[in-house]
Each structure stands twice: as C-alpha cells, then as structure tokens.
Amino acid sequence: MLKHFTEKNLRRRSRGYCKRCHKWRFPADTALGLEETAGYSPRVQEMAALLASKMPVEEASTVLEHLTGVQMPRSTLDREAKRQGQRARELRRKLDEQAGLVPPHSVQPELVLEPYQMIIQLDAWNIRERQDWGRTRSLRGQGKEPERWHWVYTGTCFRLDHRGKTQGGRPVISQRGFAATREGMDGLREQLHGEAMRRGLGQAAGALVIGDGAVWIWRLADDRFPEARQRLDFYHAVQHVAAVGRALFGEDQDKLKNWLRPLVQQLKNQSSLKVVRRLEEILAGMPQGAAAQAVEKEVHYFQEHQDRMDYRAGRRSGEPIGSGAVESTCRQAQCRFKRPGQYWSQEGDEALLCLETFWRNRRWHLLFPHNRHLDLSKN
C-alpha cells in the first residue's frame, strides 16, 4: 500500500499523467484555452510562443533555459510555437468576424472632448520562403524561375488624438493597432478593418488612408474604407519629383538640388497643382527621347495622384503627411523575419506574424488568459 503514496505517484495524481501519450496533462489547460496534450504548463507554452515570435528558435531555446531552467529542445519549441500560432490564427479569424458583424453605431461611443480622426496606413515588404526547395535546377531547366520572395501586407491604424511628441520633440503614437499577413490583400483587408473597428473607426468623425503609390493600397481603401480620404505619402512624392530632376540634369547634383528645393517647398506648403503644372510645362518643352519618356511617366504619376496630395491642408489640421508609422512597423517586423539564413513556409510565417500582432495589439491575454492579472513586479 505504501507505493501509492510515493512522491512520484502523488505528482502523477495531482498533475495528471497520460499513460497513452506519456505526457503530463494539466487539468486547468482546457479552461485556459490551451492544448491538453502539449506536455507543458500554461506558462511554458506562453514563453515558447513569445520567445519564438521574437527570435530564432534555436536562440529562443537557449534563452528559455537560461531564464527559467526549463529545457525545451529546438524542435519541441518550434512545434509548440506553431501550435500556439495556429490557435492564434483561429482566434484572430473569430475576432475579425465579430468586428465585421457589429453595426458601428451599436457600440457605446467613448466620451471624448471633441471628434477624432482615424488614421490608417498601409505598406508591404518581402519575406523569403522555401518553396520548391531542392528543385531549383529542374525548374530552371523547364524555363521556370523559382519564387523565393513574397509580399507581407502590413497596416497600422490609430486615432489622431493619440499622436503627439516627446519632450525632445520626437513624434510618438500612444496607442495604435497592427495587422500583418501573408494571406494576401484579402487577408489584410479583413484584418485591418477589424482592427480599425476595435480601435474606434465606427465612432470616428472621419478617416484618412495614407500610403505610397502602389495601386493595391488605393483599391483596398476604396473597397474597405470607401468614405475615407486618401493621401499619397509626401516623401514618395518627393522621390518622384527628384526623378524628373535626374532626367533633366543627370549626375549634376548641384543643379538638381537648386531645382528641386523650391518645388519640394511648394509641394509641402502651397499647392500640388502648381507643381504638376510646372512639370507639365517642362515636359511640353522637351525634345523626344529617353529623358522625355522618363518625365512623361512621372507627370502621369502626379496627375493620377493629384487629389491625394493635400499636404498643406493636412499640416494645418495636424495630420501626418507621410506613412512613417507603417514603414517603421515593416522594418521592425523585418528584424525578426529577414535575418541572415532565415527561410520560411507560408504556414510558419503566418503563425508567427499572428502571434506578433496579438502581442503588439495588447491582446496577448486572449491567447493566454492565465496571466490576465499577473504582475511580475510582485513575483
């Protein structure tokens, strides 16, 4: 009878040991929304997901053991992070569906001193995936170039009154939402709209979409944010003005700067219409040739986006005229996904992107509710 009271059997009874799968099972995991057969406590499952989303898995395994003493092999940590990532994708889908079903005016508006504007910014960056790995030579023999790089569509949204400056004058945004996906424009459309609704789009007095000249940005804005104003990123517009200058002056940097400076100031502080007319006059006086074709291309670009270049009005209203917020978001994501030697599958990178957005959107507790009220400072 004494064998039933040994320390080993007591641990098995209190924690639950599955003889079939030879893993410890935690009774609380089901209530917490975690995997019963994961074999690790809720806290360890959370640490695996968070560390894998922030650093390469091999490095995460070492950091986890150093900080906690928990030994989790690289393959196990990778598998656990993917499991949590798939669970996060399913939860994200449900949250986005809920945000799309709730009528905007059925939510009690937040009491604010004055109406606010919602700012929405979009961009994209490349990620490298292992498609057709080991078949490069055979594909090229068939005349097909293997695809390695793929677009990650990214967006951010925030209220204009959440934008300010530090004491040193550096622009900051106190609260904003994030969306990043490898599921194409359709995936970003639903995710960013859901995030914008959760951030108060339904109660906003207006919305502004900012992006570079990519066609997909304005198509998505027309589809999901049809009532929003649209603005071309000011710094991309300057690059296109500079392209005209390079066609005119070639490598003469002094002439280029002297010609470019007043046009940039006019574009920013006066009217974009004057700049477009100036470029049209330059094109009309140029002889046929490669330089004229380059200038004509840029003139068409500005004519297409002329209604999106209200920079003077934007500055007077305190609105951003550039898409720096989403560009910094893309760069931060690239620090994790574009390290040397990093290759991904679409399933793997989407799972980690989903975990990262849950963390950055401060909804981590929806994935791991066991730490909703945890205060590590009191540990």
C-alpha positions in Angstrom: 0.0 0.0 0.0 2.9 2.4 0.6 3.7 2.5 -3.1 0.5 4.5 -3.7 1.9 7.4 -1.5 5.3 7.8 -3.1 6.3 11.2 -4.3 6.2 10.1 -7.9 2.6 8.8 -7.7 1.5 11.9 -5.9 2.8 14.1 -8.6 1.1 11.9 -11.2 -2.2 12.2 -9.4 -2.0 16.0 -8.8 -0.9 16.9 -12.3 -2.4 14.1 -14.4 -0.2 11.7 -16.3 -1.4 10.1 -19.5 0.0 6.6 -20.0 -1.1 6.5 -23.6 0.9 9.5 -24.8 3.4 9.5 -21.9 2.9 13.2 -21.1 1.8 15.3 -18.2 -1.7 16.7 -18.6 -2.8 19.8 -16.7 -6.4 19.9 -15.7 -6.6 23.7 -15.9 -5.3 23.8 -19.5 -8.8 23.2 -21.0 -10.3 26.1 -19.1 -7.5 28.3 -20.1 -7.9 27.6 -23.8 -4.6 25.7 -24.0 -3.7 22.3 -25.5 -4.3 19.4 -23.1 -1.6 17.3 -24.6 1.0 20.0 -25.0 3.0 18.4 -22.2 4.0 21.8 -20.7 2.4 24.1 -18.2 0.4 27.2 -19.4 3.3 29.4 -18.5 5.8 27.4 -20.5 3.5 27.3 -23.5 3.2 31.0 -23.4 7.0 31.5 -23.1 7.6 29.2 -26.1 5.2 31.3 -28.2 6.5 34.6 -27.2 10.2 33.8 -27.5 9.8 32.1 -30.9 8.0 35.2 -32.2 10.9 37.5 -31.1 14.0 35.5 -32.0 15.1 32.4 -33.9 14.0 29.1 -32.3 17.5 27.8 -31.6 18.3 31.1 -29.7 14.9 31.1 -28.0 15.6 27.6 -26.7 18.8 28.7 -25.1 17.3 31.9 -23.6 14.3 29.9 -22.2 16.6 27.5 -20.4 18.9 30.4 -19.1 16.0 32.4 -17.7 13.8 29.7 -16.3 15.8 26.5 -16.2 13.2 24.8 -18.5 15.0 22.6 -21.1 13.0 22.6 -24.3 14.7 21.3 -27.4 14.7 23.4 -30.5 12.3 21.0 -32.4 9.9 20.9 -29.4 9.9 24.7 -29.0 9.3 25.1 -32.7 6.4 22.7 -32.7 4.9 24.4 -29.6 5.2 27.8 -31.1 3.4 26.7 -34.3 0.6 25.1 -32.3 0.1 28.4 -30.4 0.3 30.3 -33.7 -2.4 28.2 -35.3 -4.6 28.8 -32.3 -3.9 32.5 -32.6 -5.0 32.4 -36.2 -8.3 30.8 -35.4 -8.9 33.3 -32.6 -8.0 36.2 -34.9 -10.5 35.0 -37.5 -13.3 34.9 -34.9 -12.4 38.4 -33.6 -12.4 39.8 -37.1 -15.7 38.2 -37.9 -17.2 39.7 -34.8 -15.8 43.2 -35.6 -17.4 43.0 -39.1 -20.8 41.9 -37.8 -21.3 44.5 -35.1 -23.0 47.6 -36.5 -20.7 50.7 -36.0 -23.3 52.7 -34.1 -24.5 49.9 -31.8 -21.3 50.3 -29.7 -21.4 53.0 -26.9 -19.2 55.8 -28.1 -16.3 56.7 -26.0 -16.7 60.1 -24.3 -14.2 62.5 -25.8 -13.8 66.2 -25.7 -14.0 66.6 -29.5 -14.5 64.3 -32.5 -11.4 62.4 -33.6 -10.0 61.3 -36.9 -8.8 57.7 -37.6 -5.5 57.4 -39.5 -4.9 54.2 -41.5 -1.6 53.5 -43.2 -0.6 50.6 -45.5 2.6 49.1 -46.9 4.2 45.8 -47.8 7.6 44.1 -47.5 9.2 40.9 -48.8 9.8 37.7 -46.9 11.8 34.7 -48.2 10.1 31.3 -48.2 11.3 27.8 -49.0 9.1 26.9 -52.0 10.1 24.0 -54.3 13.2 23.5 -52.1 15.8 21.3 -53.9 14.1 21.7 -57.3 15.8 24.9 -58.4 17.9 23.2 -61.1 15.0 21.2 -62.5 12.6 24.2 -62.6 15.2 26.3 -64.4 15.7 23.5 -66.8 12.0 23.8 -67.6 12.3 27.5 -68.1 10.7 28.4 -64.7 12.4 30.7 -62.2 11.7 29.5 -58.6 9.9 32.1 -56.5 11.7 32.9 -53.2 10.4 36.3 -52.2 6.7 37.0 -51.3 4.8 40.0 -50.1 3.8 40.5 -46.4 1.0 43.0 -46.4 1.1 45.3 -43.4 -1.1 48.0 -41.9 -1.5 50.2 -38.8 -4.3 52.4 -37.5 -4.6 55.0 -34.8 -6.6 57.9 -33.6 -5.2 61.3 -34.5 -5.5 62.5 -30.9 -3.3 59.6 -29.8 -0.4 61.2 -31.8 2.0 63.6 -30.0 5.6 64.4 -29.3 8.0 63.6 -26.6 9.7 66.4 -24.5 12.6 66.2 -27.0 10.3 66.7 -30.0 10.2 63.2 -31.3 6.8 62.1 -32.7 5.1 59.3 -30.9 1.8 57.4 -31.0 0.5 56.4 -27.6 -1.9 53.7 -28.9 -2.3 52.0 -32.3 -3.3 48.8 -33.8 -1.3 46.5 -36.2 -2.0 44.0 -38.9 0.4 41.9 -40.9 -0.3 38.8 -43.1 1.0 36.5 -45.8 -2.7 35.8 -46.8 -2.6 38.5 -49.5 -4.6 41.6 -49.9 -7.8 39.8 -48.9 -6.3 38.8 -45.6 -5.1 42.3 -44.8 -8.4 43.8 -45.9 -10.3 41.8 -43.2 -7.7 42.0 -40.5 -7.0 45.8 -40.8 -10.7 46.6 -41.0 -11.4 44.5 -37.9 -8.5 46.2 -36.0 -9.7 49.7 -37.1 -13.2 48.9 -35.8 -11.9 47.8 -32.5 -9.8 51.0 -32.3 -12.9 53.2 -32.8 -13.4 53.5 -36.6 -17.2 53.2 -36.1 -17.3 56.3 -33.9 -14.7 58.4 -35.8 -15.7 61.7 -37.3 -13.6 60.7 -40.4 -10.8 58.6 -41.6 -7.6 59.1 -43.6 -5.7 56.4 -45.6 -2.0 57.1 -46.3 0.3 55.0 -48.5 2.7 55.2 -51.3 1.7 55.0 -55.0 1.0 51.2 -55.0 -2.2 50.5 -56.8 -3.3 47.8 -54.4 -3.4 50.3 -51.5 -6.0 52.5 -53.1 -8.0 49.6 -54.3 -8.1 48.2 -50.8 -9.0 51.6 -49.4 -11.9 52.1 -51.9 -13.2 48.6 -51.0 -13.0 48.6 -47.2 -12.7 52.3 -46.3 -14.8 53.9 -49.1 -15.6 57.1 -47.1 -12.0 57.7 -46.0 -9.9 60.5 -47.5 -6.7 59.3 -49.3 -3.3 60.8 -49.1 -0.1 60.0 -51.0 3.0 59.7 -48.8 4.8 63.0 -49.1 8.3 61.6 -49.2 7.4 59.2 -52.0 6.0 62.2 -53.9 9.3 64.0 -53.4 11.2 61.0 -54.8 9.2 61.2 -58.0 9.9 64.9 -58.3 13.6 64.1 -57.9 13.3 61.5 -60.7 12.2 64.3 -63.0 15.3 66.3 -61.9 17.6 63.4 -62.6 16.2 63.1 -66.1 16.9 66.8 -66.6 20.3 67.3 -65.0 21.8 63.8 -64.9 24.6 63.5 -62.3 24.9 67.2 -61.7 23.9 67.2 -58.0 24.2 71.0 -57.5 21.8 71.8 -60.3 19.5 69.1 -59.1 19.3 70.4 -55.6 18.8 74.0 -56.7 16.0 73.0 -59.0 14.4 70.5 -56.5 14.4 72.6 -53.3 11.8 75.2 -54.3 9.5 72.6 -55.8 9.5 70.5 -52.7 8.7 73.6 -50.6 5.9 74.5 -52.9 4.5 70.9 -52.8 4.6 70.9 -49.0 3.5 74.4 -48.1 1.4 75.6 -51.1 -0.4 73.7 -53.8 0.4 70.5 -55.5 -1.5 71.8 -58.5 1.3 74.3 -59.2 3.9 71.6 -59.1 2.0 69.4 -61.5 1.6 72.3 -63.9 5.3 73.1 -63.7 6.2 69.5 -64.6 3.7 69.6 -67.5 5.4 72.8 -68.8 8.8 71.1 -68.6 7.5 68.1 -70.5 6.0 70.2 -73.2 9.3 71.9 -73.9 11.4 68.8 -74.0 12.5 67.1 -77.3 11.6 63.4 -77.9 13.9 60.9 -76.2 14.6 58.8 -73.2 14.6 61.8 -70.8 11.2 63.0 -72.1 9.8 59.5 -71.6 11.0 59.4 -68.0 9.5 62.9 -67.3 6.2 61.9 -69.0 6.0 58.8 -66.7 6.4 61.0 -63.6 3.9 63.6 -64.9 1.3 60.8 -65.4 2.0 59.6 -61.8 1.3 63.1 -60.4 -1.8 63.6 -62.5 -3.2 60.2 -61.2 -2.5 61.1 -57.5 -3.2 64.9 -57.7 -6.3 64.6 -55.4 -4.2 62.7 -52.8 -1.6 65.5 -52.3 -3.3 67.9 -50.0 -0.2 68.3 -47.8 -0.8 71.9 -46.9 -4.3 71.2 -45.5 -3.0 68.1 -43.7 -0.3 70.0 -41.9 -2.7 72.7 -40.9 -5.0 70.0 -39.4 -2.1 68.4 -37.5 -2.4 65.2 -39.6 0.6 63.1 -40.8 1.6 63.7 -44.4 3.8 60.7 -44.6 3.5 56.9 -43.9 6.4 56.7 -41.5 4.3 54.8 -38.9 3.7 51.8 -41.1 7.1 51.9 -42.6 8.7 51.6 -39.2 6.3 48.8 -38.5 7.6 47.0 -41.5 11.2 47.5 -40.5 10.5 46.2 -37.0 8.9 43.0 -38.4 11.8 42.5 -40.8 14.2 42.4 -37.8 12.7 39.0 -37.0 11.9 37.6 -40.4 14.7 38.8 -42.6 17.7 37.8 -40.6 20.6 36.0 -42.5 19.8 32.4 -43.1 16.1 32.8 -42.4 13.7 30.7 -44.7 10.0 30.3 -44.1 6.9 28.4 -45.2 3.7 30.4 -45.5 2.1 28.4 -42.7 5.0 29.0 -40.4 5.5 32.7 -41.0 1.7 33.4 -40.9 1.5 31.7 -37.5 4.4 33.8 -36.0 3.1 37.0 -37.6 -0.2 36.4 -35.9 1.4 35.9 -32.5 3.4 39.1 -33.0 0.3 41.1 -33.8 -1.5 39.7 -30.8 1.4 40.9 -28.6 1.7 44.3 -30.2 -2.0 44.9 -30.1 -2.0 44.1 -26.4 -4.4 41.2 -26.7 -1.9 38.6 -25.5 -4.2 37.8 -22.6 -6.9 36.5 -25.0 -4.5 33.8 -26.1 -3.1 33.1 -22.6 -5.8 34.2 -20.0 -3.8 32.7 -17.1 -1.7 35.8 -16.9 -4.5 38.4 -17.3 -3.9 39.7 -13.8 -0.3 38.7 -13.4 2.0 41.4 -12.1 5.6 40.2 -12.5 6.9 43.1 -10.3 5.2 41.4 -7.3 6.6 38.0 -8.1 
